[in-house]
Each structure stands twice: as C-alpha cells, then as structure tokens.
Amino acid sequence: MSIRLWRRGPQDRGGSAVLKKLQQNPENKDLLREAADFCEAEGTLEETAVHLEKLRSLEPGDASHIRRLGRILRKIGRLDESFDRLEEGVRLFPDDLEMQLHLVKTLLALERPAEGERIALRILSKNPAAVLGHYALGLVRRSEGRIDEAVLSFERALDLDPRMARAHSDLGLLYDRSGRVDDALTHFRRAVRLEPEKALWHINLGAVYAEKGMRNEAVAEFHQALALDPKNVEAHFNLGMIYHDQGAFEDAIREFRIAIEADPENIRAHYLLGRAYIRRGIYDKARRQMQRVIALDPDNAKAYYYLGVAENKTENVDEAIVALEKAIAIQPHDARFHYALGIAYDKKGVKDQAREAYRTADRLQQVGR
C-alpha cells in the first residue's frame, strides 16, 4: 500500500480533522488509514502504531497492515513486538516476500543475523531468481561486515530487477564506503530517478555530491529531501555542515537548531552549532552548546577546547584554564590546545606557565610539520 505524502499548511488542518472524526468513528477503516498516514508523516510513530494495530484487527486478511506495523515498531525501537507481528505475518502469508524481508530487517536490528540469513537462503532455495531474497541476503552480509559478498548480493538483485531503487541505494552506500565514489554517485542518481518521492535517496545523493565538492548540487538535493520530509534531521544537519564550511554561519545556525529541535542528543549538531556561534562571536551561546556536548560525550577534547575558547573570549579566564587543561588531559598532542592555554595564562598574568604552554605548542607544531 502506498503512503500518501502529507504537506504542511492546509493539509495539516485536514489531518487534524481526520483525527477528530476518528474519535467519533473509531472503527472506520478509511479514517484509520488516513490517520496512520498523517501520524507517520508528522513523525508521531507511536500513534501510527496504534492506528495500524486497530486496522490489523479490523482487516486481518490485509498483509500490508502487518508489514507496515512491523516496520513502524522497528523504527521506534519496539523490536520484540515488531518481530512478533512480522513472524505472525509470515505464518499467515507465507508467500509474501516483503513480509519476510521486513522480518529479516527486524532480526538484524535484534542482532540475530544468522536467523535473517536462514530466511534469505530459504527464499532463494525456493526461487533462485527471487529479487528480494538476494536483497535480503545483501542486508545480512552487510550487517556482518561481509562487504564484498553484500555487493555481489545487491548486484545480483539489480541484475534481476534494474528498477529496484533501494538496491541501488544500498549498493551506492557500499561503493561509497569502499571509496568508489563515482560508482556510488551513479547508483544514487538511479535511485532518485526511479523514486523521486523518496527523501532518503536525495539525502544519499546530496552527501556524495558534497563529498565530491559539488556543493550547489548537494544543497539542491537536501532541499528536495526537505520538500518531501520537512522534519528530516539528516537533511537539516547536512545543509548546516555545507553552510558552515561556506562561512554562511547564520544559515548554518538555523539548520543546526532545527536538527537539534528534532534530535536533542545529536552531538555533532550541538558541536557544530557551538563552533558557528564562535565564528559569529556569540560566545555565551557557544559555551552552552559545548557544555551540552560535554554532557553527552564527557571525553570530547575538542568540545573542551572550544569551551575554553569561548571562556577566553568572554574573559572568564579561570574557567578557560579548567576547560583547556581538561582538553589537554584527554588529547595532549594538539598544539592548538596548548596555545589557547597560553593565552589564558597570559590573561591571568601567570607568565611562566604561559611561556611553557607556548613552548609546548611550538614543539608540537614542529613535530607535526
């Protein structure tokens, strides 16, 4: 079953109206489908699961409800329930290969790849030309780090079905990981061409464009991803990185803040947001971001360093020294850390320690040349 894409604006109000109607008609199957579509598009996946459970009970002969429910439960981390629903689905619909593929994905999430491999091989034993069997086997092999074998499985799936966009995407990811960037680009482009409505394909393509230095093309793909999925954290984060590298710090700040709003524990987004604030001279906000990084990752030496920089810039010299000494304790061979510590000691008027910090920084710079 295809999922209708919900857009922000007037249709949001339409989605809310559907939920209100559903309260009055809780067993209306059409309203339940619309509510599930709306909630999934809005990212309220727990509510999506509730509607799908209801649909499953009302339409036990519809395999699509079980497949989708298993996927949603996996996405929100309810893995045992996902496994139970999909295992039930395989029993009820033994010829539904998509159901078996979703069961393989849940088994991989449960770190049970051997069971997933048995399912894939069972599919192929019945039909050696089963595209989803080769694709599932590729997923299993990738999860176990058997990259060359995974590549062969995805390539075989594409030999059988050249229009399988997800196989193009997964093969592109493996090629990119192996340094075959041009091959990855080819497959990501094919995935986008085959399924232009899939935000993830645009994100993958944009990431490779960025890797190749094709920043305008990358930005266009990330914007297209956001047109399809406005809440996509990865697209906002990737845009923020490009804007940060281009020196467009206000744009970078906007994108990182959106990413953090959706994913408050995104360490890299907090870190890069803090750096962007430093480049804009907004040191109080930079301090808060680096403190957040440290709370999430206490051994992050660079976060301590940039915290020290922010404290130095606001004349909080003692706090700067504490942060920089912590950075050096974690990562003692970075000349920048020692140089910044020298500045802090200079400001404090501790000249001997400042000179020692500068000498250490110079020595490390010489070693690094």
Backbone torsions as a table, in degrees:
resi	resn	phi	psi	omega
1	MET	NA	127.8	178.2
2	SER	-76.8	149.6	-178.8
3	ILE	-104.2	123.1	178.7
4	ARG	-69.3	138.7	178.8
5	LEU	-84.5	129.2	175.7
6	TRP	-96.1	137.4	178.7
7	ARG	-108.3	155.1	178.4
8	ARG	-72.8	156.7	179.1
9	GLY	109.9	-137.1	-175.7
10	PRO	-58.0	-34.5	-178.4
11	GLN	-69.1	-24.2	174.2
12	ASP	-59.7	-42.9	178.6
13	ARG	-65.2	-35.3	176.0
14	GLY	-62.5	-39.9	178.0
15	GLY	-64.2	-40.6	177.7
16	SER	-64.3	-36.4	178.4
17	ALA	-65.3	-37.4	177.8
18	VAL	-60.7	-44.2	-179.4
19	LEU	-63.4	-37.1	178.2
20	LYS	-66.9	-41.8	178.2
21	LYS	-64.0	-36.0	-178.6
22	LEU	-65.1	-32.8	176.7
23	GLN	-61.4	-32.9	-180.0
24	GLN	-84.5	-26.2	-178.6
25	ASN	-131.2	69.8	-169.6
26	PRO	-66.7	-11.0	179.8
27	GLU	-113.8	16.2	176.6
28	ASN	-76.9	114.2	-172.2
29	LYS	-67.0	-38.0	179.0
30	ASP	-64.2	-41.7	178.3
31	LEU	-66.4	-36.9	178.0
32	LEU	-63.5	-40.7	177.6
33	ARG	-62.8	-46.5	179.9
34	GLU	-63.1	-40.7	179.6
35	ALA	-64.9	-40.5	178.3
36	ALA	-63.8	-42.9	177.6
37	ASP	-60.5	-46.5	-177.6
38	PHE	-63.7	-46.9	-177.5
39	CYS	-65.1	-38.5	178.4
40	GLU	-65.8	-42.8	178.7
41	ALA	-62.6	-33.7	179.6
42	GLU	-82.5	-8.3	178.6
43	GLY	84.3	9.8	177.5
44	THR	-92.0	77.6	-168.3
45	LEU	-75.4	-28.8	175.5
46	GLU	-61.1	-43.0	177.9
47	GLU	-67.3	-37.2	176.1
48	THR	-56.7	-44.7	-179.4
49	ALA	-62.0	-38.0	179.1
50	VAL	-61.2	-46.5	-179.1
51	HIS	-65.2	-39.0	-179.7
52	LEU	-69.2	-36.6	175.4
53	GLU	-60.0	-41.7	179.6
54	LYS	-64.8	-44.0	178.1
55	LEU	-61.7	-40.3	179.6
56	ARG	-60.0	-40.7	-179.7
57	SER	-72.6	-31.3	-178.3
58	LEU	-82.0	-29.7	-178.4
59	GLU	-128.6	70.1	-175.8
60	PRO	-64.6	-16.1	179.8
61	GLY	-89.9	3.3	-179.2
62	ASP	-100.3	105.3	-176.9
63	ALA	-65.8	-27.0	-175.3
64	SER	-62.5	-32.9	179.8
65	HIS	-65.2	-40.6	-178.9
66	ILE	-69.3	-44.1	178.4
67	ARG	-57.6	-48.6	-176.8
68	ARG	-67.3	-40.5	178.3
69	LEU	-62.0	-44.2	177.8
70	GLY	-59.6	-40.1	178.7
71	ARG	-65.3	-45.4	-178.7
72	ILE	-64.8	-44.0	179.1
73	LEU	-61.4	-37.7	176.5
74	ARG	-64.7	-41.1	-176.5
75	LYS	-65.2	-32.7	-179.0
76	ILE	-95.1	9.5	172.9
77	GLY	85.0	8.5	177.5
78	ARG	-90.7	68.4	-166.3
79	LEU	-69.6	-40.7	-179.4
80	ASP	-63.2	-40.0	178.2
81	GLU	-67.5	-40.2	176.3
82	SER	-58.0	-45.8	179.2
83	PHE	-60.4	-46.1	-178.0
84	ASP	-60.5	-45.4	-178.5
85	ARG	-65.2	-44.1	-176.5
86	LEU	-72.4	-36.0	176.3
87	GLU	-62.8	-41.2	175.3
88	GLU	-61.3	-42.3	179.5
89	GLY	-61.5	-40.5	178.7
90	VAL	-64.7	-38.0	177.3
91	ARG	-65.2	-41.6	-178.0
92	LEU	-75.0	-33.7	-175.3
93	PHE	-129.0	71.7	-172.1
94	PRO	-65.0	-18.5	-179.9
95	ASP	-96.1	2.6	-178.9
96	ASP	-84.8	98.7	-175.9
97	LEU	-71.4	-29.9	176.0
98	GLU	-63.3	-37.6	177.5
99	MET	-61.8	-44.0	-179.8
100	GLN	-66.9	-35.7	176.7
101	LEU	-62.5	-43.5	178.6
102	HIS	-64.5	-35.6	176.8
103	LEU	-64.8	-40.2	175.9
104	VAL	-59.6	-44.6	-179.4
105	LYS	-62.0	-40.0	178.6
106	THR	-68.3	-39.0	176.8
107	LEU	-62.2	-37.7	177.2
108	LEU	-66.3	-39.8	176.6
109	ALA	-63.8	-30.3	177.6
110	LEU	-84.1	3.3	-178.8
111	GLU	60.0	46.0	176.7
112	ARG	-125.2	60.7	-173.8
113	PRO	-65.2	-31.4	-178.4
114	ALA	-60.5	-39.8	178.0
115	GLU	-68.0	-38.4	176.9
116	GLY	-62.9	-40.7	179.4
117	GLU	-64.8	-37.9	179.1
118	ARG	-62.1	-40.0	178.8
119	ILE	-64.4	-46.0	-179.7
120	ALA	-60.9	-44.3	-179.4
121	LEU	-67.8	-32.9	177.2
122	ARG	-65.8	-40.4	176.4
123	ILE	-59.6	-46.2	-176.3
124	LEU	-71.9	-28.0	177.2
125	SER	-67.0	-32.3	177.7
126	LYS	-79.4	-34.0	-178.4
127	ASN	-150.6	96.9	-177.9
128	PRO	-59.9	-16.7	179.8
129	ALA	-100.0	16.3	179.8
130	ALA	-73.8	110.7	-176.4
131	VAL	-58.0	-45.8	-176.8
132	LEU	-67.8	-26.3	175.2
133	GLY	-65.5	-46.1	177.9
134	HIS	-65.7	-39.4	179.7
135	TYR	-65.0	-45.6	178.2
136	ALA	-60.5	-40.4	178.5
137	LEU	-63.6	-36.8	175.9
138	GLY	-62.3	-40.6	177.9
139	LEU	-62.6	-43.2	-179.9
140	VAL	-63.0	-48.4	-177.1
141	ARG	-64.5	-36.6	176.6
142	ARG	-63.9	-41.6	-178.0
143	SER	-63.8	-27.0	-179.4
144	GLU	-94.2	5.2	179.5
145	GLY	77.8	13.5	178.7
146	ARG	-89.8	71.2	-166.6
147	ILE	-65.4	-46.4	-178.6
148	ASP	-60.2	-40.8	178.7
149	GLU	-67.8	-38.0	178.3
150	ALA	-62.9	-43.1	178.3
151	VAL	-57.6	-45.9	179.8
152	LEU	-60.5	-40.4	180.0
153	SER	-65.4	-44.6	178.9
154	PHE	-66.2	-40.2	178.2
155	GLU	-62.5	-39.7	178.2
156	ARG	-65.0	-40.3	176.8
157	ALA	-59.0	-40.8	-178.6
158	LEU	-75.0	-28.9	172.5
159	ASP	-60.3	-39.6	-178.3
160	LEU	-78.8	-33.5	-179.0
161	ASP	-143.2	87.9	-177.8
162	PRO	-63.7	-11.0	-177.3
163	ARG	-100.0	16.1	-179.3
164	MET	-85.1	95.6	-172.3
165	ALA	-60.6	-40.6	-176.3
166	ARG	-67.6	-30.3	175.5
167	ALA	-69.7	-38.9	174.4
168	HIS	-58.8	-43.9	-178.2
169	SER	-64.7	-47.1	-178.5
170	ASP	-66.9	-37.2	176.4
171	LEU	-66.3	-39.4	177.0
172	GLY	-60.2	-39.7	178.5
173	LEU	-62.8	-41.0	179.5
174	LEU	-69.0	-40.7	177.3
175	TYR	-62.2	-42.2	179.7
176	ASP	-62.7	-43.2	178.7
177	ARG	-62.1	-31.0	-178.3
178	SER	-88.5	3.5	179.0
179	GLY	86.6	4.4	179.2
180	ARG	-91.3	70.4	-169.7
181	VAL	-67.0	-40.5	-179.1
182	ASP	-64.8	-39.4	176.1
183	ASP	-64.8	-39.8	177.3
184	ALA	-60.7	-43.6	-179.5
185	LEU	-59.5	-42.6	179.3
186	THR	-57.8	-46.4	-176.3
187	HIS	-73.9	-35.7	176.7
188	PHE	-64.9	-39.1	177.3
189	ARG	-62.5	-40.3	178.8
190	ARG	-64.6	-40.9	178.5
191	ALA	-59.7	-44.3	179.8
192	VAL	-65.1	-40.3	-179.7
193	ARG	-64.8	-37.6	-177.9
194	LEU	-77.2	-37.1	-178.1
195	GLU	-134.8	73.1	-176.2
196	PRO	-65.5	-13.5	-179.0
197	GLU	-87.2	1.7	-176.8
198	LYS	-95.4	111.8	-176.0
199	ALA	-60.5	-39.5	-176.0
200	LEU	-61.2	-36.0	179.8
201	TRP	-64.1	-39.4	177.8
202	HIS	-65.1	-38.0	178.7
203	ILE	-64.5	-45.3	178.6
204	ASN	-61.0	-44.0	179.1
205	LEU	-64.3	-43.1	178.9
206	GLY	-61.7	-37.8	-179.7
207	ALA	-64.0	-39.3	178.5
208	VAL	-71.3	-39.1	174.3
209	TYR	-57.4	-44.3	179.2
210	ALA	-62.8	-40.6	179.1
211	GLU	-61.2	-33.9	-179.7
212	LYS	-87.9	3.8	179.8
213	GLY	79.8	11.6	-180.0
214	MET	-91.9	72.2	-168.2
215	ARG	-69.5	-37.8	179.3
216	ASN	-62.5	-42.4	178.1
217	GLU	-65.0	-39.0	179.0
218	ALA	-62.7	-46.6	179.9
219	VAL	-59.4	-41.5	180.0
220	ALA	-61.7	-40.7	-179.6
221	GLU	-69.0	-39.3	179.4
222	PHE	-67.6	-36.4	176.2
223	HIS	-65.8	-37.9	177.5
224	GLN	-64.5	-39.0	176.6
225	ALA	-60.3	-41.1	-178.9
226	LEU	-72.7	-27.9	174.4
227	ALA	-64.4	-32.5	179.2
228	LEU	-85.0	-33.6	-174.8
229	ASP	-143.4	84.0	-171.8
230	PRO	-60.7	-20.0	-177.9
231	LYS	-97.5	10.7	-173.0
232	ASN	-68.7	112.3	-175.6
233	VAL	-62.7	-43.6	-174.8
234	GLU	-63.5	-40.6	179.6
235	ALA	-64.8	-44.5	177.9
236	HIS	-62.3	-43.3	-179.0
237	PHE	-63.6	-45.2	-179.3
238	ASN	-64.8	-39.0	174.4
239	LEU	-61.1	-42.7	178.6
240	GLY	-58.9	-41.1	179.6
241	MET	-64.1	-42.2	179.5
242	ILE	-65.1	-46.4	179.3
243	TYR	-61.8	-38.7	178.7
244	HIS	-62.1	-45.6	-179.9
245	ASP	-65.4	-29.1	179.6
246	GLN	-83.6	-5.4	-177.4
247	GLY	81.8	9.2	177.4
248	ALA	-88.3	73.5	-167.4
249	PHE	-70.6	-32.3	177.3
250	GLU	-63.9	-43.1	177.2
251	ASP	-64.6	-41.1	179.0
252	ALA	-61.6	-44.4	179.7
253	ILE	-58.7	-44.6	179.9
254	ARG	-59.5	-46.8	-176.1
255	GLU	-68.7	-40.8	179.5
256	PHE	-66.0	-36.6	179.1
257	ARG	-65.8	-38.9	177.4
258	ILE	-64.7	-42.9	179.8
259	ALA	-61.5	-41.4	-179.0
260	ILE	-69.5	-35.2	178.1
261	GLU	-59.8	-38.0	-179.7
262	ALA	-83.5	-27.1	-176.6
263	ASP	-138.7	81.3	-172.1
264	PRO	-62.3	-16.3	-179.1
265	GLU	-104.9	21.5	178.2
266	ASN	-77.7	98.9	-173.3
267	ILE	-61.8	-45.4	-176.7
268	ARG	-64.5	-35.7	178.9
269	ALA	-67.5	-42.8	175.7
270	HIS	-60.5	-43.9	-177.2
271	TYR	-63.1	-49.4	-177.9
272	LEU	-71.2	-31.7	174.1
273	LEU	-63.1	-42.9	177.2
274	GLY	-60.7	-42.1	178.3
275	ARG	-64.7	-39.2	178.1
276	ALA	-64.0	-39.4	176.8
277	TYR	-62.7	-39.0	177.9
278	ILE	-62.5	-44.1	179.8
279	ARG	-64.3	-26.7	177.5
280	ARG	-90.3	-2.7	179.8
281	GLY	77.0	20.3	-179.6
282	ILE	-99.8	79.0	-165.5
283	TYR	-76.2	-31.4	178.9
284	ASP	-64.0	-42.7	178.4
285	LYS	-70.0	-35.0	176.6
286	ALA	-62.0	-42.7	179.2
287	ARG	-58.0	-45.6	-178.0
288	ARG	-64.0	-37.9	179.6
289	GLN	-67.5	-42.0	180.0
290	MET	-68.9	-34.4	175.1
291	GLN	-63.9	-36.2	178.0
292	ARG	-67.5	-40.5	176.8
293	VAL	-59.7	-45.4	-178.4
294	ILE	-64.3	-36.9	177.5
295	ALA	-63.5	-35.0	180.0
296	LEU	-84.3	-28.9	-175.7
297	ASP	-142.0	84.0	-171.9
298	PRO	-62.9	-15.8	-179.7
299	ASP	-104.0	21.8	-179.3
300	ASN	-83.9	97.2	-174.8
301	ALA	-62.5	-39.4	-177.7
302	LYS	-67.0	-33.0	177.0
303	ALA	-65.1	-42.0	175.3
304	TYR	-62.2	-39.5	179.6
305	TYR	-61.1	-51.1	-177.7
306	TYR	-70.3	-27.9	170.9
307	LEU	-62.3	-43.3	177.4
308	GLY	-62.0	-40.6	177.4
309	VAL	-60.4	-46.5	-179.8
310	ALA	-62.8	-40.1	178.7
311	GLU	-66.9	-39.8	176.7
312	ASN	-59.2	-44.2	-175.8
313	LYS	-66.7	-25.9	-179.6
314	THR	-102.5	15.0	175.5
315	GLU	64.6	22.6	172.9
316	ASN	-90.4	73.4	-166.4
317	VAL	-66.3	-44.2	-178.9
318	ASP	-61.3	-42.1	178.5
319	GLU	-65.8	-36.5	177.8
320	ALA	-62.8	-43.4	-179.5
321	ILE	-62.4	-44.0	179.9
322	VAL	-60.3	-46.1	-177.8
323	ALA	-65.7	-42.6	-176.9
324	LEU	-71.4	-37.1	176.2
325	GLU	-64.4	-34.6	176.1
326	LYS	-66.3	-42.2	178.1
327	ALA	-59.8	-41.9	-178.7
328	ILE	-69.5	-36.2	178.1
329	ALA	-62.3	-34.9	-179.6
330	ILE	-80.8	-39.6	-174.1
331	GLN	-138.3	83.7	-168.7
332	PRO	-76.3	-8.9	-171.5
333	HIS	-105.9	19.2	177.6
334	ASP	-99.1	113.9	-175.8
335	ALA	-60.0	-34.3	-177.9
336	ARG	-59.8	-37.1	-177.6
337	PHE	-64.2	-44.8	-179.2
338	HIS	-67.3	-39.5	-179.9
339	TYR	-63.5	-44.5	178.4
340	ALA	-63.5	-36.0	177.0
341	LEU	-65.3	-37.9	175.8
342	GLY	-59.7	-41.1	178.0
343	ILE	-61.6	-43.6	-179.3
344	ALA	-63.8	-43.6	178.2
345	TYR	-64.0	-37.7	176.5
346	ASP	-59.5	-46.5	-179.6
347	LYS	-62.7	-33.9	-179.6
348	LYS	-77.8	-14.6	-179.8
349	GLY	86.2	15.3	179.3
350	VAL	-95.7	82.8	-167.8
351	LYS	-67.7	-39.8	-178.1
352	ASP	-62.4	-45.9	180.0
353	GLN	-68.4	-32.6	176.3
354	ALA	-63.3	-46.6	-179.8
355	ARG	-61.7	-40.2	179.6
356	GLU	-64.4	-40.2	178.6
357	ALA	-65.1	-41.3	178.0
358	TYR	-64.9	-41.8	179.9
359	ARG	-62.3	-41.9	178.8
360	THR	-63.2	-41.7	178.8
361	ALA	-62.0	-44.4	179.1
362	ASP	-62.0	-42.4	-179.3
363	ARG	-62.9	-42.9	179.8
364	LEU	-67.2	-35.6	176.4
365	GLN	-64.4	-40.3	178.7
366	GLN	-63.4	-42.4	179.5
367	VAL	-63.6	-35.1	-176.9
368	GLY	-79.1	-8.5	-177.6
369	ARG	-81.3	NA	NA
